[in-house]
Amino acid sequence: MFVAPVSSDMEIVFCEKCSDNVRVVWLDAGSLLDKSVIGFADEREYFAQHILPIISKI
């Protein structure tokens, strides 16, 4: 999983063919703490402690 703040008008283009299943999902940052979005409590805790503070400063 990769989390990054992006503008609402950003376009993503994959330049290489990839056999992996890649899925891009746009979420509001607060959704990272929602049990229905992120099923693992330790992952939600990680986002709360490490990711959201960084995103909130941008």
Distance bins in CASP14 RR format, pairs under 12 A and 6 or more apart:
PFRMAT RR
TARGET T0000
AUTHOR 0000-0000-0000
RMODE 2
METHOD distances of the structure
MODEL  1
1 22 0 0 0 0 0 1 0 0 0 0 0
1 23 0 0 0 0 0 1 0 0 0 0 0
1 24 0 0 0 0 0 1 0 0 0 0 0
1 25 0 0 0 0 1 0 0 0 0 0 0
1 27 0 0 0 0 0 1 0 0 0 0 0
1 32 0 0 0 0 1 0 0 0 0 0 0
1 37 0 0 0 0 0 1 0 0 0 0 0
1 38 0 0 0 0 1 0 0 0 0 0 0
1 39 0 0 0 0 0 1 0 0 0 0 0
1 40 0 0 0 0 0 1 0 0 0 0 0
1 43 0 0 0 0 1 0 0 0 0 0 0
1 46 0 0 0 0 0 1 0 0 0 0 0
1 47 0 0 0 0 1 0 0 0 0 0 0
1 51 0 0 0 0 0 1 0 0 0 0 0
2 12 0 0 0 0 0 1 0 0 0 0 0
2 22 0 0 0 0 0 1 0 0 0 0 0
2 23 0 0 0 0 0 1 0 0 0 0 0
2 24 0 0 0 0 1 0 0 0 0 0 0
2 25 0 0 0 0 0 1 0 0 0 0 0
2 27 0 0 0 0 0 1 0 0 0 0 0
2 51 0 0 0 0 0 1 0 0 0 0 0
3 24 0 0 0 0 0 1 0 0 0 0 0
3 25 0 0 0 0 0 1 0 0 0 0 0
3 26 0 0 0 0 0 1 0 0 0 0 0
3 27 0 0 0 0 1 0 0 0 0 0 0
3 28 0 0 0 0 0 1 0 0 0 0 0
3 29 0 0 0 0 1 0 0 0 0 0 0
3 30 0 0 0 0 0 1 0 0 0 0 0
3 31 0 0 0 0 0 1 0 0 0 0 0
3 32 1 0 0 1 0 0 0 0 0 0 0
3 38 0 0 0 0 0 1 0 0 0 0 0
3 43 0 0 0 0 0 1 0 0 0 0 0
3 46 0 0 0 0 0 1 0 0 0 0 0
3 47 1 0 0 1 0 0 0 0 0 0 0
3 50 0 0 0 0 1 0 0 0 0 0 0
3 51 1 0 1 0 0 0 0 0 0 0 0
3 52 0 0 0 0 1 0 0 0 0 0 0
3 54 0 0 0 0 1 0 0 0 0 0 0
3 55 1 0 0 1 0 0 0 0 0 0 0
3 58 0 0 0 0 0 1 0 0 0 0 0
4 10 0 0 0 0 1 0 0 0 0 0 0
4 12 0 0 0 0 0 1 0 0 0 0 0
4 24 0 0 0 0 0 1 0 0 0 0 0
4 25 0 0 0 0 0 1 0 0 0 0 0
4 26 0 0 0 0 0 1 0 0 0 0 0
4 27 0 0 0 0 0 1 0 0 0 0 0
4 29 0 0 0 0 0 1 0 0 0 0 0
4 51 0 0 0 0 1 0 0 0 0 0 0
4 54 0 0 0 0 1 0 0 0 0 0 0
4 55 0 0 0 0 1 0 0 0 0 0 0
4 58 0 0 0 0 1 0 0 0 0 0 0
5 26 0 0 0 0 0 1 0 0 0 0 0
5 27 0 0 0 0 0 1 0 0 0 0 0
5 28 0 0 0 0 0 1 0 0 0 0 0
5 29 1 0 0 1 0 0 0 0 0 0 0
5 30 0 0 0 0 0 1 0 0 0 0 0
5 32 0 0 0 0 0 1 0 0 0 0 0
5 51 0 0 0 0 1 0 0 0 0 0 0
5 52 0 0 0 0 0 1 0 0 0 0 0
5 54 0 0 0 0 1 0 0 0 0 0 0
5 55 1 0 1 0 0 0 0 0 0 0 0
5 56 0 0 0 0 1 0 0 0 0 0 0
5 57 0 0 0 0 1 0 0 0 0 0 0
5 58 1 0 1 0 0 0 0 0 0 0 0
6 12 0 0 0 0 1 0 0 0 0 0 0
6 24 0 0 0 0 0 1 0 0 0 0 0
6 25 0 0 0 0 0 1 0 0 0 0 0
6 26 1 0 0 1 0 0 0 0 0 0 0
6 27 0 0 0 0 0 1 0 0 0 0 0
6 28 0 0 0 0 0 1 0 0 0 0 0
6 29 0 0 0 0 0 1 0 0 0 0 0
6 55 0 0 0 0 0 1 0 0 0 0 0
6 58 0 0 0 0 0 1 0 0 0 0 0
7 26 0 0 0 0 0 1 0 0 0 0 0
7 58 0 0 0 0 0 1 0 0 0 0 0
8 26 0 0 0 0 1 0 0 0 0 0 0
8 28 0 0 0 0 0 1 0 0 0 0 0
9 26 0 0 0 0 0 1 0 0 0 0 0
10 24 0 0 0 0 0 1 0 0 0 0 0
10 26 0 0 0 0 1 0 0 0 0 0 0
11 24 0 0 0 0 0 1 0 0 0 0 0
11 26 0 0 0 0 0 1 0 0 0 0 0
12 22 0 0 0 0 1 0 0 0 0 0 0
12 23 0 0 0 0 0 1 0 0 0 0 0
12 24 1 0 1 0 0 0 0 0 0 0 0
12 25 0 0 0 0 0 1 0 0 0 0 0
12 26 0 0 0 0 1 0 0 0 0 0 0
13 24 0 0 0 0 0 1 0 0 0 0 0
14 20 0 0 0 0 0 1 0 0 0 0 0
14 22 1 0 0 1 0 0 0 0 0 0 0
14 23 0 0 0 0 0 1 0 0 0 0 0
14 24 0 0 0 0 1 0 0 0 0 0 0
16 22 0 0 0 0 0 1 0 0 0 0 0
25 31 0 0 0 0 1 0 0 0 0 0 0
25 32 0 0 0 0 0 1 0 0 0 0 0
25 37 0 0 0 0 1 0 0 0 0 0 0
25 38 0 0 0 0 0 1 0 0 0 0 0
26 37 0 0 0 0 0 1 0 0 0 0 0
27 33 0 0 0 0 0 1 0 0 0 0 0
27 34 0 0 0 0 1 0 0 0 0 0 0
27 36 0 0 0 0 0 1 0 0 0 0 0
27 37 1 0 0 1 0 0 0 0 0 0 0
27 38 0 0 0 0 1 0 0 0 0 0 0
27 47 0 0 0 0 0 1 0 0 0 0 0
27 51 0 0 0 0 0 1 0 0 0 0 0
27 52 0 0 0 0 0 1 0 0 0 0 0
27 55 0 0 0 0 0 1 0 0 0 0 0
28 34 0 0 0 0 1 0 0 0 0 0 0
28 37 0 0 0 0 1 0 0 0 0 0 0
28 52 0 0 0 0 0 1 0 0 0 0 0
28 55 0 0 0 0 0 1 0 0 0 0 0
29 37 0 0 0 0 0 1 0 0 0 0 0
29 38 0 0 0 0 0 1 0 0 0 0 0
29 47 0 0 0 0 1 0 0 0 0 0 0
29 48 0 0 0 0 0 1 0 0 0 0 0
29 51 1 0 0 1 0 0 0 0 0 0 0
29 52 1 0 0 1 0 0 0 0 0 0 0
29 53 0 0 0 0 0 1 0 0 0 0 0
29 54 0 0 0 0 1 0 0 0 0 0 0
29 55 1 0 1 0 0 0 0 0 0 0 0
29 56 1 0 0 1 0 0 0 0 0 0 0
29 57 0 0 0 0 0 1 0 0 0 0 0
29 58 0 0 0 0 1 0 0 0 0 0 0
30 37 0 0 0 0 1 0 0 0 0 0 0
30 38 0 0 0 0 0 1 0 0 0 0 0
30 44 0 0 0 0 0 1 0 0 0 0 0
30 47 0 0 0 0 1 0 0 0 0 0 0
30 48 0 0 0 0 1 0 0 0 0 0 0
30 51 0 0 0 0 0 1 0 0 0 0 0
30 52 1 0 0 1 0 0 0 0 0 0 0
30 55 0 0 0 0 1 0 0 0 0 0 0
30 56 0 0 0 0 1 0 0 0 0 0 0
31 37 1 0 1 0 0 0 0 0 0 0 0
31 38 1 0 0 1 0 0 0 0 0 0 0
31 39 0 0 0 0 0 1 0 0 0 0 0
31 44 0 0 0 0 0 1 0 0 0 0 0
31 47 0 0 0 0 1 0 0 0 0 0 0
31 51 0 0 0 0 0 1 0 0 0 0 0
31 52 0 0 0 0 0 1 0 0 0 0 0
31 55 0 0 0 0 0 1 0 0 0 0 0
32 38 1 0 1 0 0 0 0 0 0 0 0
32 39 0 0 0 0 0 1 0 0 0 0 0
32 40 0 0 0 0 0 1 0 0 0 0 0
32 43 0 0 0 0 1 0 0 0 0 0 0
32 44 1 0 0 1 0 0 0 0 0 0 0
32 45 0 0 0 0 0 1 0 0 0 0 0
32 46 0 0 0 0 1 0 0 0 0 0 0
32 47 1 0 1 0 0 0 0 0 0 0 0
32 48 1 0 0 1 0 0 0 0 0 0 0
32 49 0 0 0 0 0 1 0 0 0 0 0
32 50 0 0 0 0 0 1 0 0 0 0 0
32 51 1 0 0 1 0 0 0 0 0 0 0
32 52 1 0 0 1 0 0 0 0 0 0 0
32 53 0 0 0 0 0 1 0 0 0 0 0
32 54 0 0 0 0 0 1 0 0 0 0 0
32 55 0 0 0 0 1 0 0 0 0 0 0
32 56 0 0 0 0 0 1 0 0 0 0 0
33 39 0 0 0 0 0 1 0 0 0 0 0
33 40 0 0 0 0 0 1 0 0 0 0 0
33 41 0 0 0 0 0 1 0 0 0 0 0
33 43 0 0 0 0 1 0 0 0 0 0 0
33 44 1 0 1 0 0 0 0 0 0 0 0
33 45 0 0 0 0 1 0 0 0 0 0 0
33 46 0 0 0 0 0 1 0 0 0 0 0
33 47 1 0 0 1 0 0 0 0 0 0 0
33 48 1 0 1 0 0 0 0 0 0 0 0
33 49 0 0 0 0 0 1 0 0 0 0 0
33 51 0 0 0 0 0 1 0 0 0 0 0
33 52 1 0 0 1 0 0 0 0 0 0 0
33 55 0 0 0 0 0 1 0 0 0 0 0
34 41 0 0 0 0 0 1 0 0 0 0 0
34 43 0 0 0 0 0 1 0 0 0 0 0
34 44 0 0 0 0 1 0 0 0 0 0 0
34 47 0 0 0 0 0 1 0 0 0 0 0
34 48 0 0 0 0 0 1 0 0 0 0 0
35 41 0 0 0 0 1 0 0 0 0 0 0
35 43 0 0 0 0 0 1 0 0 0 0 0
35 44 1 0 0 1 0 0 0 0 0 0 0
35 45 0 0 0 0 0 1 0 0 0 0 0
36 44 0 0 0 0 0 1 0 0 0 0 0
37 43 0 0 0 0 0 1 0 0 0 0 0
37 44 0 0 0 0 1 0 0 0 0 0 0
37 47 0 0 0 0 0 1 0 0 0 0 0
38 44 1 0 1 0 0 0 0 0 0 0 0
38 45 0 0 0 0 1 0 0 0 0 0 0
38 46 0 0 0 0 1 0 0 0 0 0 0
38 47 1 0 0 1 0 0 0 0 0 0 0
38 48 0 0 0 0 0 1 0 0 0 0 0
38 51 0 0 0 0 0 1 0 0 0 0 0
38 52 0 0 0 0 0 1 0 0 0 0 0
39 45 0 0 0 0 0 1 0 0 0 0 0
39 47 0 0 0 0 0 1 0 0 0 0 0
40 46 0 0 0 0 1 0 0 0 0 0 0
40 47 0 0 0 0 0 1 0 0 0 0 0
41 47 0 0 0 0 0 1 0 0 0 0 0
41 48 0 0 0 0 0 1 0 0 0 0 0
42 48 0 0 0 0 0 1 0 0 0 0 0
42 49 0 0 0 0 0 1 0 0 0 0 0
42 50 0 0 0 0 0 1 0 0 0 0 0
43 49 0 0 0 0 0 1 0 0 0 0 0
43 50 0 0 0 0 0 1 0 0 0 0 0
43 51 0 0 0 0 1 0 0 0 0 0 0
44 50 0 0 0 0 0 1 0 0 0 0 0
44 51 0 0 0 0 0 1 0 0 0 0 0
44 52 0 0 0 0 0 1 0 0 0 0 0
45 51 0 0 0 0 0 1 0 0 0 0 0
45 52 0 0 0 0 0 1 0 0 0 0 0
46 52 0 0 0 0 1 0 0 0 0 0 0
46 53 0 0 0 0 0 1 0 0 0 0 0
47 53 0 0 0 0 1 0 0 0 0 0 0
47 54 0 0 0 0 0 1 0 0 0 0 0
47 55 0 0 0 0 1 0 0 0 0 0 0
47 56 0 0 0 0 0 1 0 0 0 0 0
48 54 0 0 0 0 0 1 0 0 0 0 0
48 55 0 0 0 0 0 1 0 0 0 0 0
48 56 0 0 0 0 0 1 0 0 0 0 0
50 56 0 0 0 0 0 1 0 0 0 0 0
51 57 0 0 0 0 0 1 0 0 0 0 0
51 58 0 0 0 0 0 1 0 0 0 0 0
52 58 0 0 0 0 0 1 0 0 0 0 0
END
